[in-house]
């Protein structure tokens, strides 16, 4: 189904026309640059520099504008004109690779963006064209979904020679990033960026180089980890500790410092879940034990203690109490004065502070706005709690009913508040989150984590199999009118067990619902050949009412068919900013999916949603869809998704006897024993 999110589904924009007329409109609708421009050639020439004679670099020889050659290939050298001819010929190879990548994913780029990627590939080669690399993922998922700084980092990270940062390559990458983002061919009309090169001193960090916009504050700084010690920040060669509020003025190399800590608490063991938090805060002097040496992790935190910890962690500094007043009165006055608390909201500093009030104070002190997202918690939808959840500060707990709870009215234990304070003080740790690109997302505790054994997958003759224990599999295809007339008897004889058939679709601009021209023929043919069948509907719903309309349309066309496999909500991004679905929030898409699946379930069918990594992480809150099956599309050698799923679409270029229209979507269905 992935291909229908690209060029093919552009036909939906002209649903009022005949099929033939719509087909002729596709190339224009998907038009983008497909060849390096003259300005792009000049851009590469300026970056490469001209060499009349072959020169050696890194054990290889180059001539002209960085074209590889043998040491003795051009004994008389080359002129600038000849060098440009060589450049264009070499660039043509990369144009072919880029165009294949773009057409396979329905990507259309402006000329300047295309030129930037040709330059990037001209210098680097095609090694970046892997789903594990950020710039590849950003392009595949829709570049408009990422910030300028994320794109700068995705391009800029390719700047190392022999593991060390090369300032020459940094300069080139920044030029390419500016061309990609701002159409800047070198006139200097775009923002400047500086890097932090990170030396972990034996520890680990996510990326060894990070870019920031010049003149802005750093904001969130990268974290680092190392066994048996506590990260104490990044320090310059002059010994200054880098702070999040420091302004970005130049490229910097910084080194991690580490702090040792000896555990003297008799009631805190290294095996305790909260050990890391207590250790880190104790080493930093943020928390202390009692006079008897204990920490009392199960003790309830008072309002005074909570204010002390939260405000110190968010940078308030020590607040002194007025003479004769409670030791924490200075923190209370500070919190009220800053608007973190309302006057009179805390009347007894020795009373326990509720988890809900702690969330309010922490979120406001961190400068977080109330979050308007679907709540993962069964017992609260408070905006401050959700903001902290999105930031990875609070997680909640899963009850016996499998639902996530926050317990907003309960007090909080010293161990629990230690975890919250540690996460506030270490926002780059991301321990309760998973990474997608440069985004950090809450790990959904009520969604089963991926449990298949990747070592049990094998690919032979284009077909994937799985030999892991406790699971049997079936091989399937998903089809639509794009496959034309199918010989289903041949399909069945070629080892296919089930078929997912497109029932219909909603146009991505008109919003009109259409039945797939081959739906009835495919359902009847697959069933006659003995295949199990399921169906999918290509949704472009932007409201719950539209999603319900789609579900009712699906149900009305299923009468008379034996649908043993799931009925699937297939919402995809198509058409860029011209699409009616452009910019839809995760909340909206999730609510549409939940509505569609709920109506399908009420009608007696098994509901399911279809998604790729981007949609699964960024456009769905899967915690709200635990009653739906999951169909994951990812064309990698083994699945790369954090959560379990029921069907894996592992290829869109498969071959199946009886289907003659080119690449076919192949699927593996997992049936847990």
Helices and strands as residue ranges (DSSP letters): G 2-5, G 8-14, H 19-29, H 38-48, E 51-57, E 60-64, E 67-69, H 80-105, H 111-124, G 126-128, H 134-141, G 143-145, H 148-156, E 160-161, E 164-165, H 167-182, E 193-199, E 209-213, E 230-235, E 252-259, H 275-283, H 303-313, H 329-338, H 355-365, H 383-390, E 397-398, E 404-405, H 414-425, E 433-436, E 439-442, G 454-456, E 457-460, E 463-466, E 471-479, G 481-483, H 488-493, E 498-506, E 513-515, H 519-528, E 532-539, H 544-556, E 567-571, G 576-578, H 586-602, E 607-611, H 613-614, I 615-619, G 622-624, E 629-633, E 647-654, E 664-672
